[in-house]
Amino acid sequence: MRKLPPVLAAALLAASSHPALAKVSVDADRIAADVKTLASDTFEGRAPGTAGEDRTIGYLIARFQDLGLQPAGPDGQWMQTVPLLHTKLEKARTLAFTGPKGAMPVEQAKDLYVSTVRPDDIAAIENAPVVFVGYGVNAPERGWDDFKGADLKGKVVVFLVNDPDFAAKQGEPAAGKFGGRTMTYYGRWTYKFEEAARQGAVGALIVHDTQGAGYGWNVVVSPGGENYDIVRKTEDLTSLALQGWLSGDAAKRLFASAGLDLAKLSAAARRPDFRPVPLKGVTFDADVPVTHEQIASHNVLARIEGTTRADEVVMFGAHWDAYGKGEPDAQGRIYRAGANDDALGIAAMFEIARAMKAEPAPQRSVVFAAWTAEERGLLGSEFYAANPVYPMEKTVANLAIDILQTAGAANDVVLVGKGQDTLEDDMARVAATQGRTVTQESLPERGLFYRADHFSFAKRGVPVMLLMGIAGAADLKQGGTAAGQAWIDAYTGNCYHQACDAWSSDWNLDGAVQDIDLIGTIGEELANSGKWPQWKAGSEFKAIRDRSEGVRQ
């Protein structure tokens, strides 16, 4: 056994008390034991860069060792170091628009919400012109370009949230161009900020709309001015000094100050001939002190070595991080420990690894990845995908588990990202052997497909599957979809990212066991075949994978 670094050794005691690994079938008691441990106060909410991370990493490594897996990180290590930048805005000295009628001060968290991912002592924007760029989409494959070559260097751009066809009426040019109500990557705020930086903007603001964003203003402001990013080289830093959101009311007032009607411009932005519209006479100024630090966090990577196709990798993934310490809740709990989000996903991976390790070695290698900093923007998986231990071209699929429903056995499984790749066909086939059907996610316009760690792989062409229990109401064997929706409403309304996302004896893991068995079966099949899942026609990721087709012959 590889000797653990001293900082990790303390977790061995907790791991050694884990139930004996005797059975091959997925077992709810073993899953519960891991969740109870990882969600306990000992791990302090599992925030990156804290003592809670040290204990978590130690526990993960010890569990993988107990299961008989090998380290799969760089240079034969268990860990991949992920350098993170942590920033926090202090009280602004200046934060204001200036219009034809003079200064229009705005208040952080009330009128707008901004943060930064630059390692600067001051987030400074001086007298920057403001330009409305519609939905901020540059999608040549869809015949859509909101920028039309406009010079946006040094300017602040304002976007609408979601895709051009999100609010399109039947017969409008945008209708159906971007999947209807199903969000594409172009609708994600991450894409919009990335595109603004590519265009040379110095600031970027998205007009908030609860329906279009999929969450309220309270969610937007909840980070309190903090942000995280991967540590980047100077030449790779974003050009955006500040990025964030404008409240709907503040946006209407801002546009009106320039003699513009936001509603009319929003309708115009649903046409492919839309061109950027300067807010004449409107500028933006900001002078905001920033505290920033670098944090060394870690992904944990383990593998079962393949036999005949060892260079081809099937990957399972879940994130170990949660939200750390916060204000006491009504019960006095201070740690936001993410028992479901995503200690349950980590526990599911352990069960899949145990079951596969009990079988003859697979043809392909199978990697189990416990990601850091998912809650900070998918940063651990993004760092790995940018610095892969195993080439993306030879990664067969990424199978992700991020929140499972805990309300009991279900008649169905929820598909996230319908129409993306052929893994959904495998899901339907395996679900049928369980006596289950496939139900499409209930609110595809919220873009859950782009909001979990598998997406770091999808945008590099690797076919993916995501199990996410909040994606749609499960048809529970006891209570049907009404009971499934009640579970979602209770979890997302009360416990999501809060201290009450804790282990409870009320959990019924029968449905989670069904889903774990399903995704584990798909992974095992892929690991024992020469099959390569394919992106479907129309997916924005198909062309990326196609470029490396020759590598997989």
C-alpha positions in Angstrom: 0.0 0.0 0.0 1.3 3.5 -0.9 2.1 5.5 2.2 -0.2 8.4 2.7 1.0 11.9 3.2 0.8 12.9 6.9 -2.1 15.4 6.3 -4.2 12.5 4.9 -3.5 9.8 7.4 -6.1 10.9 9.9 -8.9 9.8 7.7 -7.8 6.1 7.7 -9.5 5.5 11.0 -12.9 6.6 9.7 -12.4 4.5 6.5 -11.3 1.4 8.4 -14.6 1.2 10.3 -16.6 1.0 7.1 -18.8 -2.1 6.6 -17.1 -5.1 5.1 -17.2 -5.3 1.3 -18.8 -8.8 1.0 -21.5 -8.4 -1.6 -21.3 -7.4 -5.2 -24.8 -5.9 -5.6 -25.4 -2.2 -4.8 -26.1 -2.0 -1.2 -27.9 1.0 0.5 -26.3 0.4 3.9 -22.8 0.9 2.4 -23.9 4.0 0.6 -25.5 5.4 3.8 -22.3 4.8 5.7 -20.2 6.9 3.3 -22.7 9.7 3.2 -23.0 9.8 7.0 -19.3 10.1 7.3 -18.7 12.7 4.6 -21.6 14.8 5.8 -20.5 14.7 9.4 -19.1 17.8 11.2 -15.6 16.2 11.1 -15.4 17.2 7.5 -16.6 20.8 8.1 -18.7 21.1 5.0 -15.9 20.0 2.6 -14.9 23.4 1.4 -11.9 23.6 -0.9 -8.7 24.9 0.7 -9.8 24.1 4.3 -9.1 21.5 6.9 -12.3 19.9 5.7 -10.7 19.3 2.4 -7.6 17.7 3.9 -9.9 15.2 5.8 -12.1 14.6 2.8 -9.1 13.8 0.5 -7.7 11.5 3.1 -11.0 9.6 3.4 -11.5 9.3 -0.4 -8.0 7.9 -0.9 -8.4 5.5 2.0 -11.7 4.2 0.6 -10.3 3.7 -2.9 -7.3 1.9 -1.4 -9.6 -0.3 0.6 -11.5 -1.2 -2.6 -8.3 -2.3 -4.2 -8.1 0.5 -6.8 -4.9 2.0 -8.1 -4.0 5.7 -8.1 -4.9 7.4 -11.4 -3.5 10.9 -11.0 -0.5 12.5 -12.6 2.8 10.6 -12.0 1.0 7.7 -10.4 -0.4 9.8 -7.6 -3.9 9.7 -6.1 -4.3 13.5 -6.3 -4.2 16.1 -9.1 -3.5 19.5 -7.7 -5.9 22.1 -8.8 -4.7 25.7 -8.3 -7.6 28.0 -7.6 -8.0 31.7 -7.4 -10.4 33.0 -4.8 -11.6 36.6 -5.0 -13.9 38.7 -2.9 -15.1 42.2 -3.6 -15.0 44.7 -0.8 -17.2 47.8 -0.4 -17.2 49.7 -3.6 -15.7 53.2 -3.7 -17.5 53.8 -7.1 -20.2 51.8 -8.7 -22.3 53.8 -11.1 -23.7 54.4 -14.5 -23.6 57.9 -16.0 -26.4 58.9 -18.4 -27.5 61.9 -20.3 -29.1 63.3 -17.1 -26.1 62.6 -14.9 -24.9 60.0 -12.5 -27.0 56.9 -11.7 -25.4 55.1 -8.7 -26.2 51.4 -8.4 -26.0 49.2 -5.3 -24.3 45.8 -5.2 -26.8 43.0 -4.6 -29.8 45.4 -5.1 -29.5 46.8 -8.6 -26.7 44.7 -9.9 -24.5 41.9 -8.7 -20.9 41.7 -9.8 -17.7 39.7 -9.0 -14.3 39.2 -10.6 -12.1 36.3 -11.6 -9.0 38.5 -12.1 -6.2 38.6 -9.4 -6.3 42.4 -9.2 -6.2 44.5 -6.1 -8.8 46.8 -7.6 -11.6 46.0 -10.1 -11.5 49.2 -12.1 -13.6 50.3 -15.0 -13.4 54.0 -16.1 -15.9 55.8 -18.3 -16.6 52.6 -20.3 -19.4 52.9 -23.0 -22.3 50.5 -22.5 -23.6 48.4 -25.4 -26.6 46.1 -25.7 -25.6 42.9 -27.5 -28.9 41.0 -27.5 -28.3 37.4 -26.4 -24.6 37.6 -27.0 -24.5 34.6 -29.3 -21.9 33.8 -31.9 -23.1 30.6 -33.5 -22.0 30.3 -37.1 -23.4 26.7 -37.4 -26.8 28.1 -36.6 -26.5 31.2 -38.8 -26.5 33.5 -35.8 -24.1 36.3 -34.8 -25.3 39.0 -32.4 -22.0 40.9 -32.6 -21.7 41.6 -36.4 -18.1 42.7 -36.0 -18.8 45.5 -33.5 -15.8 46.9 -31.7 -16.4 46.1 -28.0 -12.9 46.6 -26.7 -12.9 48.5 -23.4 -16.7 48.5 -23.3 -19.4 47.1 -21.0 -21.8 44.7 -22.7 -25.3 43.9 -21.6 -26.9 40.6 -22.5 -30.3 39.0 -22.2 -30.4 35.7 -20.3 -31.0 32.3 -22.0 -31.2 31.6 -25.8 -32.6 33.8 -28.6 -35.6 31.5 -29.0 -36.4 31.1 -25.3 -39.1 33.8 -25.5 -39.7 33.6 -29.2 -43.3 33.3 -30.4 -44.4 31.0 -33.2 -43.4 32.5 -36.5 -40.6 34.6 -35.1 -37.2 34.1 -36.8 -35.6 32.7 -33.7 -38.3 30.1 -33.0 -36.7 26.7 -33.0 -33.2 28.0 -33.8 -31.8 27.0 -30.5 -33.8 24.0 -29.4 -37.0 25.8 -28.4 -37.4 25.8 -24.7 -34.4 23.5 -24.2 -31.4 25.6 -23.3 -28.2 25.3 -25.4 -24.8 26.2 -24.2 -25.3 29.6 -25.8 -27.9 30.3 -23.1 -25.6 29.7 -20.2 -24.1 32.7 -18.3 -20.7 31.1 -18.5 -20.7 31.1 -22.3 -21.9 34.8 -22.3 -19.0 35.9 -20.1 -16.5 33.9 -22.1 -17.8 35.4 -25.4 -17.7 38.9 -23.9 -14.1 38.4 -23.1 -13.3 37.0 -26.5 -14.9 40.2 -27.9 -12.5 42.3 -25.7 -15.2 43.8 -23.3 -14.0 45.1 -20.0 -17.3 44.3 -18.2 -20.4 42.1 -18.8 -23.8 42.2 -17.3 -26.8 39.8 -17.9 -30.3 41.2 -17.4 -31.8 38.9 -14.8 -35.2 37.3 -15.4 -36.3 34.5 -13.0 -38.0 32.5 -15.7 -35.1 32.7 -18.2 -32.4 32.1 -15.6 -34.3 29.4 -13.8 -33.6 30.9 -10.4 -34.4 34.1 -8.5 -32.4 37.2 -7.6 -31.6 35.7 -4.2 -29.6 32.9 -5.8 -27.7 35.4 -8.0 -26.5 37.4 -4.9 -25.9 34.5 -2.6 -22.1 34.3 -3.2 -21.7 37.7 -1.5 -19.2 39.1 -4.0 -17.0 36.0 -3.9 -15.8 34.1 -6.9 -13.4 31.3 -7.9 -11.5 30.4 -11.0 -8.6 28.2 -12.0 -5.3 30.1 -11.6 -4.4 31.2 -15.1 -1.3 32.6 -16.9 -1.3 36.4 -17.3 -1.9 36.0 -21.1 -4.9 33.8 -20.4 -6.7 36.0 -18.0 -10.2 37.2 -18.9 -10.5 40.8 -20.0 -13.5 41.3 -17.8 -12.7 43.4 -14.7 -16.3 42.7 -13.5 -18.9 40.3 -14.6 -22.4 39.7 -13.3 -26.1 40.6 -13.5 -28.4 43.6 -13.7 -31.8 43.3 -12.0 -34.7 43.5 -14.4 -35.9 46.8 -12.9 -32.5 48.4 -13.0 -32.0 47.3 -16.6 -35.3 48.9 -17.6 -34.3 52.2 -15.9 -30.9 52.1 -17.5 -32.2 51.6 -21.0 -34.9 54.2 -20.5 -32.2 56.8 -19.5 -30.8 56.4 -23.0 -34.2 56.7 -24.6 -34.5 52.9 -25.3 -37.2 50.4 -24.6 -35.8 47.2 -23.3 -38.9 45.2 -24.2 -38.7 46.3 -27.8 -35.0 45.7 -28.0 -35.5 42.2 -26.6 -37.9 41.4 -29.4 -35.5 42.8 -31.9 -32.8 40.5 -30.5 -34.8 37.5 -31.5 -34.0 38.3 -35.2 -30.8 37.2 -36.9 -30.3 40.6 -38.3 -30.0 42.2 -34.9 -27.0 44.5 -34.4 -25.4 45.7 -31.2 -27.1 48.9 -29.9 -25.0 51.4 -28.0 -26.7 53.1 -25.0 -25.9 56.6 -26.3 -24.5 58.8 -23.6 -24.3 56.0 -21.0 -21.0 54.9 -19.4 -20.1 52.8 -16.5 -17.5 53.4 -13.8 -16.3 51.0 -11.0 -13.6 51.3 -8.4 -13.9 48.2 -6.1 -11.2 46.9 -3.8 -10.6 43.1 -4.2 -9.0 40.6 -1.9 -7.6 37.6 -3.6 -5.7 34.5 -2.8 -4.5 31.3 -4.4 -5.7 27.9 -3.0 -4.3 24.5 -3.8 -7.2 22.1 -4.0 -7.3 18.5 -5.3 -9.1 16.1 -7.5 -8.8 12.5 -6.4 -8.4 9.9 -9.2 -8.5 6.1 -8.9 -8.7 3.4 -11.6 -9.2 -0.2 -12.4 -6.6 -1.1 -15.1 -7.9 -2.4 -18.3 -6.6 -5.6 -19.9 -6.7 -5.5 -23.7 -7.7 -1.8 -24.3 -6.1 -0.2 -21.3 -5.5 3.2 -23.1 -9.2 3.6 -23.6 -11.0 5.1 -20.5 -14.5 4.9 -19.2 -14.8 7.6 -16.5 -17.3 7.9 -13.6 -17.4 11.3 -11.8 -18.9 13.0 -8.8 -17.8 16.1 -6.8 -16.6 15.9 -3.2 -16.9 19.6 -2.4 -19.7 21.4 -0.6 -20.2 24.9 0.9 -18.3 24.7 4.1 -19.2 26.8 7.1 -22.1 29.3 7.1 -24.5 31.0 9.4 -26.4 28.8 11.9 -29.7 27.5 10.6 -32.8 27.1 12.8 -31.3 23.9 14.3 -27.9 25.6 14.9 -26.1 23.7 12.2 -23.3 25.7 10.7 -21.8 23.3 8.1 -23.4 23.1 4.6 -22.2 19.6 4.1 -24.0 18.5 0.9 -25.1 15.1 2.0 -27.0 14.6 -1.2 -25.1 17.2 -3.2 -22.8 15.3 -3.7 -21.7 13.0 -0.9 -24.3 10.6 -2.2 -22.7 10.7 -5.6 -19.3 9.9 -4.1 -20.8 7.0 -2.2 -22.4 5.8 -5.4 -19.0 5.8 -7.1 -17.6 3.7 -4.3 -20.3 1.1 -4.8 -19.8 1.0 -8.5 -16.0 0.6 -8.0 -16.5 -2.1 -5.5 -18.9 -4.1 -7.8 -16.6 -3.8 -10.8 -13.5 -4.7 -8.8 -15.2 -7.9 -7.7 -15.6 -8.9 -11.4 -12.8 -10.0 -13.8 -10.7 -7.0 -14.9 -12.4 -5.0 -17.7 -11.0 -4.7 -21.2 -10.9 -0.9 -20.9 -9.5 1.1 -18.0 -12.2 2.6 -15.7 -11.4 5.8 -13.8 -13.3 7.1 -10.8 -12.9 10.9 -10.3 -13.8 12.8 -7.2 -13.8 16.4 -8.3 -13.1 19.6 -6.3 -14.8 23.0 -6.7 -17.9 21.9 -8.6 -19.9 24.3 -6.5 -17.4 27.1 -7.6 -18.0 26.7 -11.3 -17.1 23.1 -12.3 -13.4 24.1 -11.7 -11.9 20.7 -10.7 -13.3 18.9 -13.7 -12.5 21.8 -15.9 -8.9 21.7 -14.8 -8.7 18.0 -15.4 -10.2 18.3 -18.8 -7.7 21.0 -19.7 -4.9 19.0 -18.2 -6.0 15.4 -18.7 -4.2 12.4 -17.4 -5.9 10.3 -20.1 -6.5 11.9 -23.5 -10.0 13.2 -24.2 -9.9 11.5 -27.6 -9.5 8.1 -26.0 -12.0 8.8 -23.1 -15.0 6.7 -24.1 -17.6 8.5 -21.9 -18.0 10.5 -18.8 -20.7 9.2 -16.5 -21.6 11.7 -13.8 -23.7 11.4 -10.6 -24.7 14.7 -9.0 -27.8 14.5 -6.6 -30.0 11.4 -6.4 -33.6 11.4 -5.2 -34.0 9.9 -1.7 -37.8 9.3 -1.8 -37.9 5.7 -2.8 -38.1 3.3 -5.8 -39.3 4.8 -9.1 -40.9 3.6 -12.3 -38.7 5.7 -14.4 -35.3 7.4 -14.6 -34.9 11.1 -15.6 -32.9 11.9 -18.7 -30.9 15.2 -18.7 -29.9 16.5 -22.2 -32.3 14.7 -24.6 -30.9 14.4 -28.1 -27.3 14.9 -27.2 -25.7 11.5 -27.6 -26.3 7.8 -27.9 -25.9 7.1 -24.2 -29.5 8.1 -23.8 -30.4 5.1 -25.9 -28.3 2.9 -23.6 -30.2 4.5 -20.7 -33.5 3.5 -22.2 -32.3 -0.1 -22.9 -30.9 -0.7 -19.4 -33.9 1.0 -17.7 -36.2 -1.4 -19.5 -34.4 -4.4 -18.0 -35.2 -2.8 -14.6 -38.8 -2.5 -15.6 -38.4 1.3 -15.8 -39.0 3.9 -18.5 -37.1 7.1 -19.3 -38.7 10.5 -18.6 -37.2 13.7 -20.0 -36.1 16.4 -17.6 -39.1 18.7 -16.7 -37.4 22.1 -17.3 -34.8 21.7 -20.0 -34.8 25.5 -20.4 -32.8 25.7 -17.1 -29.9 24.1 -18.8 -29.0 21.5 -16.2 -27.0 19.7 -18.9 -24.5 22.5 -18.7 -24.4 22.8 -15.0 -22.5 19.7 -13.7 -19.0 18.3 -14.0 -19.7 16.1 -17.1 -20.0 19.3 -19.1 -16.2 19.9 -18.8 -15.9 16.8 -20.9 -18.8 17.4 -23.3 -17.4 20.6 -24.5 -14.2 18.7 -25.4 -16.2 16.2 -27.4 -16.5 13.3 -24.8 -20.0 11.7 -24.8 -21.6 12.1 -21.4 -24.5 11.1 -19.2 -25.7 12.9 -16.1 -27.9 11.5 -13.3 -29.4 14.4 -11.4 -32.3 13.8 -9.1 -33.7 17.4 -9.2 -33.9 17.4 -13.0 -37.5 16.1 -13.0 -40.2 14.5 -10.8 -39.6 10.8 -10.6 -42.7 8.6 -11.0 -42.4 7.0 -7.5 -43.8 3.6 -6.9 -45.4 5.1 -3.8 -47.2 8.3 -4.8 -46.3 8.7 -8.4 -45.0 12.0 -10.0 -46.9 14.0 -7.4 -44.7 12.5 -4.7 -41.6 12.9 -6.9 -42.3 16.6 -7.3 -43.0 17.0 -3.6 -39.5 15.6 -2.9 -37.9 18.1 -5.4 -39.9 21.0 -4.0 -38.9 20.2 -0.4 -35.2 19.6 -1.3 -34.7 22.6 -3.6 -36.9 24.9 -1.6 -35.3 24.2 1.8 -32.1 22.3 1.7 -30.3 22.8 -1.6 -26.9 24.4 -0.8 -28.1 24.8 2.8 -27.2 23.2 6.2 -30.2 20.9 6.1 -28.8 19.0 3.1 -27.7 16.5 5.8 -28.0 12.8 6.3 -31.5 11.8 7.5 -32.9 8.5 8.7 -35.9 9.4 6.6 -34.0 8.8 3.4 -35.3 6.0 1.2 -32.4 5.0 -1.0 -34.3 2.4 -3.1 -34.5 4.8 -6.1 -30.9 5.9 -5.7 -29.9 2.2 -5.8 -31.8 1.8 -9.1 -30.0 4.7 -10.7 -26.6 3.6 -9.4 -27.2 0.1 -10.8 -28.3 1.6 -14.1 -25.3 3.9 -14.7 -22.9 1.3 -13.3 -24.3 -1.2 -15.8 -23.8 1.2 -18.7 -20.2 1.9 -17.6 -19.4 -1.8 -17.2 -20.8 -2.6 -20.7 -18.6 0.2 -22.2 -15.6 -1.1 -20.3 -16.0 -4.6 -21.7 -16.6 -3.7 -25.4 -15.1 -1.7 -28.3 -18.2 0.5 -28.5 -17.8 4.2 -28.8 -20.8 6.3 -27.9 -21.6 9.0 -30.5 -23.0 12.5 -30.4 -26.3 12.9 -32.3 -26.8 15.1 -35.3 -27.6 18.6 -34.1 -25.5 18.4 -30.9 -23.1 21.4 -30.6 -20.4 19.0 -29.5 -20.5 16.5 -32.4 -18.0 18.4 -34.6 -15.4 18.5 -31.8 -15.5 14.7 -31.4 -15.6 14.1 -35.2 -12.2 15.9 -35.6 -10.4 13.1 -33.6 -12.3 10.2 -35.2 -9.2 8.7 -36.6 -7.6 8.2 -33.2 -10.4 5.7 -32.2 -10.2 3.4 -35.3 
